Amino acid sequence: MARAMFAKLGEPYVVGVASRIFGQVIAFVSVAVASRYLDLEVFGTYALAWAAAVIGNTFVFTGLYQALLRSRDFERERDTLLWLLLTVGCAFAIVLVAFGLLSGGFATAQGYALLAFAPIPLLSAPAAWWEAQLVRAKRVRAASLYVLVAETAALAVAILMLTSGWQIEALIAARYAAVLAGVVLTGALVRRLPRLAFRRDTVRTARRTALPLWGTSTVHLFTNYGADIILGAFSPAAMVGAYRGGARIAITASNLVLQPLTMLSWSRFTDIEKSGESLAAMRASWADNMALGAAILWPMNAAVAMLAPALVVTILDETWLAAAGVVAILSVSRAIGFGGALLEPVMMTVGNGRLQFLIRLWGAGTLLILLLAFARFGAEPAAFAHLASSVLVATLSLVAIARTLEMPVAYMAKAFAPGLALTGVVLAVILASGTLIDGGGIATGLALKIGAIVLAWSGLMIVFLTRRILVLPKP
């Protein structure tokens, strides 16, 4: 029994989710520590510059990364793909330098931060190359855990430098610690160095994978940051803060599930593609992965939406209570948007990358129009715009996937049934234990309610896993 339990705990998806959870804990601790040493202006300067670097990193870890996974002649193509990754990283480094100089260069705080972060996308390219090889080799546990180690190193550097009197330099150094640790760890795990080889046919092949995914990444980046920009054009800074604070809680909860699930799905679907298996194999994998994801994500989002006021007061502060409505709306939005979670790996591996991009583009266009129309009325209307966009994207995604994989509606509905059952149990627990949150203070009541939710959800989840109604995803 103990051996079986430890075997389950060692499954790639379990390790991936656990790594995500600890990673998010580290991120919260980093912000909490920084808030004790830095004022809001300094932290805001860092956050804006780091967001620019994250955009560059997103393009380094997307597109060519998946081209590495899909390669049918990996030994012949892998070196060219590294040089392409380095080119992308260098391009974004130049863009960051340009924005840094336009912001005043080293003479201003914002210019200094942008210039300091400029090398990050370039330095991240080798880690992306090695990480993709780990995923390709089905070493998903290693690909998840190295990120956790790197973020731990970053936290240690931040604490050491902040307590020594450093300001924004401490946070910049922490990000470099994470990136460099990632390069060293992935390099040590793969133990494969590139050769000076470059093939034009590899560029043409990689382009067919990279361009649609880069387009999708651009759309995702707008989805994540567009509301902040447009809301800021119409509303005071406090309204933008309420939206971003609420979004942080809602997005963190769903990312715990989505990121490891997506990584494993890419690994599995590209393996099906390369082996020439039938659509039935991909259909079964999609159903298994979506069933497990819904069984975790939907109950979690339901709980976050129902407990939003208590969560905001406990995690943030009473002055951020205006963010509670945003948390609830965006939690529902993320739950519905889960319907399109595996759109990219499905469409790309069956050679229909254009359709997935068009679906994401329709969603982004809808979001843009709705934000322009309603964001001026406040943070909650902006969140409702996000919800409407999620409904559209999820509907179009499920229809496209069903047609592509020749999946009957009943087959698709069956995959979501366990998630619906678990969500119903969680909602019942919350409603039945309503008085707990009023006794002994908000934090105590919240802890009791969360404990009851975890016990009820875990018990039913164990039953589903034991009877193989749900199965853990395989890379």
MARPATI-543825 format. One record per residue (C-alpha): residue number from 1; chain; x, y, z; residue in three letters. Coordinates in nm, 2 decimals, m for minus. Layout:
BEGIN
{NUM A {X Y Z} ala} ...
END
This chain:
BEGIN
{1 A {0.00 0.00 0.00} met} {2 A {0.28 0.24 0.10} ala} {3 A {0.47 0.16 m0.21} arg} {4 A {0.17 0.22 m0.43} ala} {5 A {0.11 0.55 m0.26} met} {6 A {0.47 0.67 m0.32} phe} {7 A {0.45 0.55 m0.68} ala} {8 A {0.14 0.77 m0.73} lys} {9 A {0.32 1.07 m0.56} leu} {10 A {0.61 1.02 m0.80} gly} {11 A {0.38 1.04 m1.11} glu} {12 A {0.49 1.32 m1.35} pro} {13 A {0.17 1.52 m1.32} tyr} {14 A {0.17 1.50 m0.94} val} {15 A {0.53 1.62 m0.93} val} {16 A {0.44 1.90 m1.18} gly} {17 A {0.15 2.02 m0.97} val} {18 A {0.35 2.00 m0.65} ala} {19 A {0.64 2.20 m0.81} ser} {20 A {0.39 2.46 m0.92} arg} {21 A {0.23 2.49 m0.58} ile} {22 A {0.57 2.53 m0.41} phe} {23 A {0.67 2.77 m0.69} gly} {24 A {0.37 2.99 m0.62} gln} {25 A {0.44 2.98 m0.25} val} {26 A {0.79 3.10 m0.32} ile} {27 A {0.65 3.38 m0.54} ala} {28 A {0.42 3.50 m0.26} phe} {29 A {0.70 3.48 0.00} val} {30 A {0.92 3.69 m0.24} ser} {31 A {0.66 3.96 m0.27} val} {32 A {0.59 3.96 0.11} ala} {33 A {0.97 3.99 0.19} val} {34 A {1.01 4.27 m0.08} ala} {35 A {0.72 4.47 0.06} ser} {36 A {0.90 4.50 0.40} arg} {37 A {1.21 4.66 0.24} tyr} {38 A {1.08 4.84 m0.08} leu} {39 A {0.82 5.11 m0.13} asp} {40 A {0.55 5.07 m0.39} leu} {41 A {0.72 5.29 m0.64} glu} {42 A {1.04 5.08 m0.64} val} {43 A {0.85 4.76 m0.66} phe} {44 A {0.63 4.89 m0.94} gly} {45 A {0.94 4.99 m1.14} thr} {46 A {1.07 4.64 m1.10} tyr} {47 A {0.74 4.48 m1.19} ala} {48 A {0.70 4.67 m1.52} leu} {49 A {1.06 4.59 m1.63} ala} {50 A {1.03 4.23 m1.53} trp} {51 A {0.70 4.20 m1.72} ala} {52 A {0.88 4.32 m2.04} ala} {53 A {1.15 4.05 m1.98} ala} {54 A {0.87 3.79 m1.93} val} {55 A {0.73 3.87 m2.27} ile} {56 A {1.07 3.80 m2.42} gly} {57 A {1.10 3.47 m2.22} asn} {58 A {0.75 3.37 m2.34} thr} {59 A {0.87 3.38 m2.70} phe} {60 A {1.19 3.19 m2.62} val} {61 A {0.99 2.91 m2.44} phe} {62 A {0.72 2.90 m2.71} thr} {63 A {0.73 2.81 m3.08} gly} {64 A {1.08 2.68 m3.14} leu} {65 A {1.05 2.49 m2.81} tyr} {66 A {0.75 2.30 m2.95} gln} {67 A {0.94 2.25 m3.28} ala} {68 A {1.21 2.07 m3.07} leu} {69 A {0.94 1.84 m2.93} leu} {70 A {0.79 1.77 m3.27} arg} {71 A {1.11 1.71 m3.46} ser} {72 A {1.12 1.39 m3.65} arg} {73 A {1.49 1.41 m3.71} asp} {74 A {1.60 1.55 m3.38} phe} {75 A {1.98 1.47 m3.40} glu} {76 A {1.99 1.65 m3.73} arg} {77 A {1.78 1.95 m3.63} glu} {78 A {1.85 2.02 m3.26} arg} {79 A {2.16 2.24 m3.31} asp} {80 A {1.99 2.47 m3.57} thr} {81 A {1.70 2.51 m3.33} leu} {82 A {1.93 2.63 m3.05} leu} {83 A {2.08 2.90 m3.28} trp} {84 A {1.73 3.01 m3.37} leu} {85 A {1.64 3.03 m3.00} leu} {86 A {1.95 3.24 m2.94} leu} {87 A {1.85 3.47 m3.22} thr} {88 A {1.50 3.52 m3.07} val} {89 A {1.65 3.58 m2.73} gly} {90 A {1.89 3.83 m2.88} cys} {91 A {1.61 4.01 m3.07} ala} {92 A {1.41 4.07 m2.75} phe} {93 A {1.73 4.17 m2.56} ala} {94 A {1.78 4.45 m2.83} ile} {95 A {1.41 4.55 m2.79} val} {96 A {1.45 4.58 m2.41} leu} {97 A {1.77 4.79 m2.46} val} {98 A {1.58 5.02 m2.69} ala} {99 A {1.29 5.07 m2.45} phe} {100 A {1.54 5.12 m2.17} gly} {101 A {1.72 5.40 m2.36} leu} {102 A {1.39 5.56 m2.46} leu} {103 A {1.30 5.56 m2.09} ser} {104 A {1.60 5.76 m2.00} gly} {105 A {1.87 5.49 m1.98} gly} {106 A {2.07 5.46 m1.66} phe} {107 A {1.97 5.81 m1.56} ala} {108 A {1.62 5.69 m1.46} thr} {109 A {1.49 5.41 m1.25} ala} {110 A {1.27 5.26 m1.52} gln} {111 A {1.54 5.28 m1.78} gly} {112 A {1.79 5.13 m1.55} tyr} {113 A {1.56 4.83 m1.47} ala} {114 A {1.48 4.77 m1.84} leu} {115 A {1.85 4.78 m1.94} leu} {116 A {1.94 4.55 m1.64} ala} {117 A {1.68 4.29 m1.76} phe} {118 A {1.78 4.31 m2.13} ala} {119 A {2.01 4.00 m2.13} pro} {120 A {1.75 3.78 m1.96} ile} {121 A {1.57 3.65 m2.28} pro} {122 A {1.91 3.57 m2.44} leu} {123 A {2.04 3.39 m2.13} leu} {124 A {1.72 3.19 m2.11} ser} {125 A {1.76 3.04 m2.46} ala} {126 A {2.00 2.75 m2.36} pro} {127 A {1.77 2.65 m2.07} ala} {128 A {1.47 2.64 m2.31} ala} {129 A {1.67 2.42 m2.55} trp} {130 A {1.77 2.18 m2.27} trp} {131 A {1.43 2.18 m2.11} glu} {132 A {1.26 2.08 m2.43} ala} {133 A {1.50 1.79 m2.46} gln} {134 A {1.40 1.68 m2.10} leu} {135 A {1.03 1.69 m2.20} val} {136 A {1.10 1.51 m2.52} arg} {137 A {1.28 1.24 m2.33} ala} {138 A {0.97 1.21 m2.10} lys} {139 A {1.18 1.34 m1.81} arg} {140 A {0.89 1.57 m1.71} val} {141 A {0.97 1.54 m1.33} arg} {142 A {1.31 1.69 m1.39} ala} {143 A {1.17 1.96 m1.61} ala} {144 A {0.93 2.06 m1.33} ser} {145 A {1.17 2.03 m1.04} leu} {146 A {1.46 2.23 m1.18} tyr} {147 A {1.23 2.54 m1.20} val} {148 A {1.15 2.49 m0.83} leu} {149 A {1.52 2.48 m0.74} val} {150 A {1.59 2.78 m0.95} ala} {151 A {1.32 2.99 m0.79} glu} {152 A {1.44 2.88 m0.44} thr} {153 A {1.78 3.01 m0.53} ala} {154 A {1.62 3.34 m0.65} ala} {155 A {1.44 3.38 m0.32} leu} {156 A {1.76 3.32 m0.12} ala} {157 A {1.94 3.58 m0.32} val} {158 A {1.66 3.83 m0.28} ala} {159 A {1.64 3.78 0.10} ile} {160 A {2.02 3.80 0.14} leu} {161 A {2.05 4.13 m0.06} met} {162 A {1.74 4.29 0.08} leu} {163 A {1.85 4.24 0.43} thr} {164 A {2.19 4.38 0.34} ser} {165 A {2.04 4.71 0.23} gly} {166 A {2.00 4.66 m0.15} trp} {167 A {1.69 4.79 m0.31} gln} {168 A {1.57 4.71 m0.67} ile} {169 A {1.91 4.55 m0.74} glu} {170 A {1.82 4.27 m0.50} ala} {171 A {1.52 4.17 m0.71} leu} {172 A {1.71 4.20 m1.04} ile} {173 A {1.99 3.98 m0.90} ala} {174 A {1.73 3.73 m0.78} ala} {175 A {1.60 3.69 m1.14} arg} {176 A {1.95 3.64 m1.27} tyr} {177 A {2.00 3.38 m1.01} ala} {178 A {1.69 3.19 m1.13} ala} {179 A {1.79 3.21 m1.49} val} {180 A {2.15 3.11 m1.44} leu} {181 A {2.05 2.83 m1.21} ala} {182 A {1.81 2.71 m1.47} gly} {183 A {2.08 2.70 m1.74} val} {184 A {2.32 2.52 m1.51} val} {185 A {2.06 2.26 m1.40} leu} {186 A {1.92 2.18 m1.74} thr} {187 A {2.26 2.16 m1.89} gly} {188 A {2.37 1.92 m1.62} ala} {189 A {2.06 1.71 m1.66} leu} {190 A {2.08 1.68 m2.04} val} {191 A {2.46 1.68 m2.08} arg} {192 A {2.45 1.77 m2.45} arg} {193 A {2.63 2.06 m2.60} leu} {194 A {2.54 2.21 m2.94} pro} {195 A {2.75 2.19 m3.25} arg} {196 A {2.82 2.46 m3.50} leu} {197 A {2.56 2.34 m3.75} ala} {198 A {2.28 2.53 m3.93} phe} {199 A {2.03 2.38 m4.17} arg} {200 A {1.79 2.59 m4.38} arg} {201 A {1.54 2.31 m4.42} asp} {202 A {1.52 2.30 m4.04} thr} {203 A {1.43 2.67 m4.04} val} {204 A {1.15 2.60 m4.28} arg} {205 A {1.01 2.31 m4.08} thr} {206 A {1.04 2.50 m3.74} ala} {207 A {0.87 2.80 m3.89} arg} {208 A {0.55 2.61 m3.95} arg} {209 A {0.53 2.52 m3.58} thr} {210 A {0.67 2.85 m3.44} ala} {211 A {0.47 3.12 m3.62} leu} {212 A {0.12 3.00 m3.52} pro} {213 A {0.23 2.95 m3.16} leu} {214 A {0.40 3.29 m3.15} trp} {215 A {0.08 3.44 m3.28} gly} {216 A {m0.11 3.26 m3.00} thr} {217 A {0.14 3.38 m2.75} ser} {218 A {0.09 3.74 m2.85} thr} {219 A {m0.29 3.69 m2.81} val} {220 A {m0.23 3.53 m2.46} his} {221 A {m0.01 3.82 m2.36} leu} {222 A {m0.28 4.06 m2.46} phe} {223 A {m0.54 3.85 m2.27} thr} {224 A {m0.32 3.87 m1.95} asn} {225 A {m0.21 4.23 m1.97} tyr} {226 A {m0.46 4.40 m2.21} gly} {227 A {m0.72 4.46 m1.94} ala} {228 A {m0.47 4.64 m1.72} asp} {229 A {m0.36 4.87 m2.00} ile} {230 A {m0.71 4.96 m2.12} ile} {231 A {m0.85 4.99 m1.77} leu} {232 A {m0.57 5.23 m1.68} gly} {233 A {m0.68 5.45 m1.97} ala} {234 A {m1.02 5.51 m1.82} phe} {235 A {m1.00 5.45 m1.45} ser} {236 A {m0.79 5.57 m1.15} pro} {237 A {m0.49 5.37 m1.04} ala} {238 A {m0.68 5.21 m0.75} ala} {239 A {m0.92 5.05 m1.00} met} {240 A {m0.63 4.90 m1.19} val} {241 A {m0.49 4.77 m0.87} gly} {242 A {m0.81 4.61 m0.77} ala} {243 A {m0.82 4.43 m1.11} tyr} {244 A {m0.46 4.32 m1.10} arg} {245 A {m0.49 4.20 m0.73} gly} {246 A {m0.79 4.00 m0.81} gly} {247 A {m0.64 3.86 m1.13} ala} {248 A {m0.33 3.75 m0.94} arg} {249 A {m0.53 3.52 m0.71} ile} {250 A {m0.75 3.38 m0.98} ala} {251 A {m0.47 3.32 m1.23} ile} {252 A {m0.24 3.16 m0.97} thr} {253 A {m0.50 2.91 m0.87} ala} {254 A {m0.56 2.79 m1.23} ser} {255 A {m0.19 2.79 m1.33} asn} {256 A {m0.12 2.53 m1.07} leu} {257 A {m0.31 2.29 m1.28} val} {258 A {m0.28 2.42 m1.64} leu} {259 A {0.10 2.45 m1.67} gln} {260 A {0.20 2.09 m1.58} pro} {261 A {m0.10 1.95 m1.77} leu} {262 A {m0.01 2.15 m2.08} thr} {263 A {0.35 2.03 m2.06} met} {264 A {0.26 1.67 m2.03} leu} {265 A {0.00 1.70 m2.31} ser} {266 A {0.25 1.84 m2.55} trp} {267 A {0.49 1.56 m2.47} ser} {268 A {0.22 1.29 m2.52} arg} {269 A {0.05 1.44 m2.83} phe} {270 A {0.38 1.49 m3.01} thr} {271 A {0.48 1.13 m2.93} asp} {272 A {0.15 1.02 m3.08} ile} {273 A {0.22 1.23 m3.39} glu} {274 A {0.57 1.10 m3.44} lys} {275 A {0.46 0.73 m3.39} ser} {276 A {0.18 0.77 m3.64} gly} {277 A {m0.09 0.64 m3.40} glu} {278 A {m0.45 0.69 m3.49} ser} {279 A {m0.69 0.97 m3.39} leu} {280 A {m0.83 0.73 m3.13} ala} {281 A {m0.51 0.75 m2.93} ala} {282 A {m0.51 1.13 m2.92} met} {283 A {m0.88 1.13 m2.85} arg} {284 A {m0.83 0.91 m2.55} ala} {285 A {m0.53 1.12 m2.42} ser} {286 A {m0.73 1.44 m2.46} trp} {287 A {m1.02 1.29 m2.27} ala} {288 A {m0.80 1.16 m1.99} asp} {289 A {m0.60 1.48 m1.95} asn} {290 A {m0.91 1.71 m1.96} met} {291 A {m1.10 1.49 m1.72} ala} {292 A {m0.82 1.51 m1.46} leu} {293 A {m0.77 1.88 m1.52} gly} {294 A {m1.14 1.96 m1.48} ala} {295 A {m1.16 1.74 m1.16} ala} {296 A {m0.89 1.96 m1.00} ile} {297 A {m0.94 2.30 m1.16} leu} {298 A {m1.32 2.34 m1.15} trp} {299 A {m1.36 2.26 m0.78} pro} {300 A {m1.06 2.49 m0.70} met} {301 A {m1.20 2.78 m0.90} asn} {302 A {m1.55 2.72 m0.75} ala} {303 A {m1.40 2.74 m0.40} ala} {304 A {m1.20 3.06 m0.49} val} {305 A {m1.51 3.23 m0.64} ala} {306 A {m1.73 3.14 m0.34} met} {307 A {m1.47 3.24 m0.08} leu} {308 A {m1.33 3.54 m0.27} ala} {309 A {m1.40 3.81 0.00} pro} {310 A {m1.23 3.61 0.28} ala} {311 A {m0.94 3.52 0.06} leu} {312 A {m0.87 3.88 m0.04} val} {313 A {m0.89 4.00 0.32} val} {314 A {m0.66 3.72 0.44} thr} {315 A {m0.40 3.71 0.16} ile} {316 A {m0.39 4.08 0.07} leu} {317 A {m0.56 4.33 0.30} asp} {318 A {m0.90 4.47 0.39} glu} {319 A {m0.82 4.78 0.18} thr} {320 A {m0.82 4.54 m0.12} trp} {321 A {m1.17 4.41 m0.06} leu} {322 A {m1.28 4.58 m0.39} ala} {323 A {m1.08 4.30 m0.57} ala} {324 A {m1.31 4.03 m0.43} ala} {325 A {m1.57 4.07 m0.71} gly} {326 A {m1.29 4.05 m0.97} val} {327 A {m1.15 3.73 m0.81} val} {328 A {m1.49 3.56 m0.83} ala} {329 A {m1.56 3.67 m1.19} ile} {330 A {m1.22 3.58 m1.32} leu} {331 A {m1.23 3.24 m1.13} ser} {332 A {m1.54 3.15 m1.32} val} {333 A {m1.38 3.28 m1.64} ser} {334 A {m1.07 3.06 m1.60} arg} {335 A {m1.29 2.76 m1.52} ala} {336 A {m1.49 2.81 m1.84} ile} {337 A {m1.17 2.89 m2.04} gly} {338 A {m1.03 2.55 m1.95} phe} {339 A {m1.24 2.41 m2.24} gly} {340 A {m0.97 2.54 m2.47} gly} {341 A {m0.67 2.45 m2.26} ala} {342 A {m0.54 2.18 m2.49} leu} {343 A {m0.64 2.35 m2.82} leu} {344 A {m0.27 2.42 m2.92} glu} {345 A {m0.12 2.07 m2.87} pro} {346 A {m0.42 1.91 m3.05} val} {347 A {m0.43 2.14 m3.35} met} {348 A {m0.06 2.17 m3.40} met} {349 A {0.00 1.80 m3.39} thr} {350 A {m0.27 1.73 m3.65} val} {351 A {m0.14 2.01 m3.87} gly} {352 A {m0.41 2.27 m3.82} asn} {353 A {m0.22 2.54 m3.65} gly} {354 A {m0.40 2.81 m3.84} arg} {355 A {m0.73 2.72 m3.69} leu} {356 A {m0.61 2.74 m3.33} gln} {357 A {m0.46 3.09 m3.40} phe} {358 A {m0.79 3.21 m3.55} leu} {359 A {m0.98 3.09 m3.25} ile} {360 A {m0.74 3.27 m3.01} arg} {361 A {m0.76 3.58 m3.23} leu} {362 A {m1.14 3.58 m3.22} trp} {363 A {m1.12 3.56 m2.84} gly} {364 A {m0.87 3.85 m2.82} ala} {365 A {m1.07 4.06 m3.06} gly} {366 A {m1.38 4.01 m2.86} thr} {367 A {m1.20 4.09 m2.54} leu} {368 A {m1.06 4.41 m2.69} leu} {369 A {m1.40 4.53 m2.81} ile} {370 A {m1.57 4.45 m2.48} leu} {371 A {m1.29 4.62 m2.28} leu} {372 A {m1.31 4.93 m2.49} leu} {373 A {m1.69 4.94 m2.43} ala} {374 A {m1.71 4.85 m2.06} phe} {375 A {m1.37 4.89 m1.89} ala} {376 A {m1.45 5.26 m1.82} arg} {377 A {m1.71 5.15 m1.58} phe} {378 A {m1.47 4.97 m1.34} gly} {379 A {m1.27 4.66 m1.26} ala} {380 A {m1.57 4.42 m1.24} glu} {381 A {m1.71 4.51 m1.59} pro} {382 A {m1.36 4.45 m1.72} ala} {383 A {m1.36 4.11 m1.55} ala} {384 A {m1.70 4.03 m1.71} phe} {385 A {m1.54 4.12 m2.05} ala} {386 A {m1.28 3.86 m1.98} his} {387 A {m1.56 3.61 m1.89} leu} {388 A {m1.74 3.67 m2.22} ala} {389 A {m1.42 3.61 m2.41} ser} {390 A {m1.36 3.29 m2.23} ser} {391 A {m1.71 3.16 m2.31} val} {392 A {m1.64 3.23 m2.68} leu} {393 A {m1.30 3.07 m2.69} val} {394 A {m1.40 2.76 m2.50} ala} {395 A {m1.70 2.71 m2.72} thr} {396 A {m1.51 2.74 m3.04} leu} {397 A {m1.22 2.53 m2.91} ser} {398 A {m1.44 2.24 m2.80} leu} {399 A {m1.63 2.24 m3.13} val} {400 A {m1.30 2.25 m3.33} ala} {401 A {m1.14 1.97 m3.11} ile} {402 A {m1.46 1.75 m3.14} ala} {403 A {m1.45 1.78 m3.52} arg} {404 A {m1.08 1.73 m3.55} thr} {405 A {m1.06 1.43 m3.33} leu} {406 A {m1.40 1.29 m3.45} glu} {407 A {m1.52 1.30 m3.10} met} {408 A {m1.90 1.25 m3.02} pro} {409 A {m2.06 1.49 m2.78} val} {410 A {m2.14 1.21 m2.54} ala} {411 A {m1.77 1.11 m2.53} tyr} {412 A {m1.67 1.47 m2.45} met} {413 A {m1.94 1.51 m2.19} ala} {414 A {m1.83 1.19 m2.02} lys} {415 A {m1.48 1.33 m1.98} ala} {416 A {m1.61 1.63 m1.78} phe} {417 A {m1.86 1.44 m1.56} ala} {418 A {m1.61 1.37 m1.27} pro} {419 A {m1.51 1.73 m1.26} gly} {420 A {m1.88 1.84 m1.24} leu} {421 A {m1.94 1.59 m0.96} ala} {422 A {m1.64 1.71 m0.76} leu} {423 A {m1.74 2.07 m0.81} thr} {424 A {m2.09 1.99 m0.69} gly} {425 A {m1.94 1.83 m0.37} val} {426 A {m1.72 2.14 m0.31} val} {427 A {m2.01 2.38 m0.35} leu} {428 A {m2.22 2.17 m0.12} ala} {429 A {m1.95 2.17 0.15} val} {430 A {m1.91 2.55 0.12} ile} {431 A {m2.29 2.61 0.15} leu} {432 A {m2.33 2.36 0.44} ala} {433 A {m2.04 2.51 0.64} ser} {434 A {m2.15 2.87 0.59} gly} {435 A {m2.14 2.95 0.96} thr} {436 A {m1.78 2.83 1.01} leu} {437 A {m1.65 3.15 0.84} ile} {438 A {m1.82 3.37 1.09} asp} {439 A {m1.69 3.20 1.41} gly} {440 A {m1.35 3.28 1.54} gly} {441 A {m1.26 3.54 1.28} gly} {442 A {m1.23 3.54 0.90} ile} {443 A {m0.89 3.37 0.89} ala} {444 A {m0.99 3.09 1.12} thr} {445 A {m1.33 3.04 0.95} gly} {446 A {m1.15 3.04 0.61} leu} {447 A {m0.90 2.78 0.73} ala} {448 A {m1.18 2.55 0.86} leu} {449 A {m1.38 2.58 0.54} lys} {450 A {m1.08 2.51 0.32} ile} {451 A {m1.00 2.21 0.54} gly} {452 A {m1.35 2.07 0.50} ala} {453 A {m1.33 2.12 0.12} ile} {454 A {m0.99 1.95 0.09} val} {455 A {m1.12 1.65 0.29} leu} {456 A {m1.43 1.61 0.09} ala} {457 A {m1.26 1.66 m0.25} trp} {458 A {m0.97 1.43 m0.16} ser} {459 A {m1.20 1.15 m0.05} gly} {460 A {m1.39 1.15 m0.38} leu} {461 A {m1.08 1.20 m0.58} met} {462 A {m0.92 0.89 m0.43} ile} {463 A {m1.23 0.69 m0.52} val} {464 A {m1.21 0.81 m0.88} phe} {465 A {m0.84 0.74 m0.91} leu} {466 A {m0.87 0.40 m0.75} thr} {467 A {m1.15 0.29 m0.98} arg} {468 A {m0.97 0.45 m1.28} arg} {469 A {m1.26 0.68 m1.35} ile} {470 A {m0.97 0.93 m1.36} leu} {471 A {m0.61 0.85 m1.46} val} {472 A {m0.30 1.05 m1.41} leu} {473 A {m0.16 1.19 m1.74} pro} {474 A {0.15 1.02 m1.89} lys} {475 A {0.42 1.20 m2.08} pro} 
END
